């Protein structure tokens, strides 16, 4: 069984910062791409940022220069540092990981954590 355990999130004022963290737990062989998605009310889930094993990163345009994704390959953990947060960043944020088990790659998700940006 593989689980993605998230932490962080909460309420922050516009212009503030938050850090999200996610760790892969359970029995598995390896982890390839990891990333963060978000879903705002009434909207589709969208990719926020992703990072490969060799730390190639990809960001959606609206967060470039404000968010930074990083990973720890020893702990199979991924973080998202979010700076200069804006009300439109309000959403449920989900951790995602591509995990190899018994020679098969699966797509796994965290439970989601709420980020609310409001004064």
Secondary structure as GFF3:
##gff-version 3
##sequence-region A 1 119
A	DSSP	beta_strand	2	7	.	.	.	ID=ss1
A	DSSP	beta_strand	10	12	.	.	.	ID=ss2
A	DSSP	beta_strand	18	26	.	.	.	ID=ss3
A	DSSP	beta_strand	30	39	.	.	.	ID=ss4
A	DSSP	beta_strand	46	51	.	.	.	ID=ss5
A	DSSP	beta_strand	57	59	.	.	.	ID=ss6
A	DSSP	three_ten_helix	61	63	.	.	.	ID=ss7
A	DSSP	beta_strand	67	72	.	.	.	ID=ss8
A	DSSP	beta_strand	77	82	.	.	.	ID=ss9
A	DSSP	three_ten_helix	87	89	.	.	.	ID=ss10
A	DSSP	beta_strand	91	101	.	.	.	ID=ss11
A	DSSP	beta_strand	104	109	.	.	.	ID=ss12
A	DSSP	beta_strand	113	117	.	.	.	ID=ss13
###
